[in-house]
């Protein structure tokens, strides 16, 4: 169950101080994203006549950053708890809003804890496209489908046309591709050098 120890109520001066220190690049540390979100909400609600773009400009950030922090306040309590504990960051918090159903959002958020952001994004996208699959099944499918990185080394060998044609002819006679024949020739040469 989520804790509520992070719920903050602040006045406008406190909110502005937090935004100045956190968003303007000061070395202020120890503030959770949820507290910044509450500060953004306080500033936005006290400045209703200004657009979020103007508010962002005041604190040297984009409107989208102001929006991302503001929206944290609309997350269910469980997700705010993950954000407060730094188990989910601002980017994933924003991406979770693509899941319209709050219950589904919480289910997906729970399985994202500890995963890299790129993987988390893919799981959220997959869950959006497959709303009937469980959160865990979405995670399993995405993790299984991750591409494997092969480690290749490339050797470029300049050959005269005649040498290449001769090599190609030998490969064809042995029913090998050029790559396979080149690899065999390289292995034979390597073994010859060892002896």
Buried (B, 14 or more C-beta within 10 A) or exposed (E): EBEEEBEBEBEEEBBBBBBBBBBEEEEEEEEBBBBBBBBBBBBBEBBEEBEBEEBBBBBEBEBEBBBBBBBBBEBBEBBBBBBBBEBBBBEBBBBBBEBEEBEBBBBBBBBBEEBEEEBBBBBBBBBBEEEEBBBEBBBBBBEEEEEEEEEEEEEEEEEEEEEEEEBEEEBEEEEBEEEEBBEEBEEEEEEEEEE
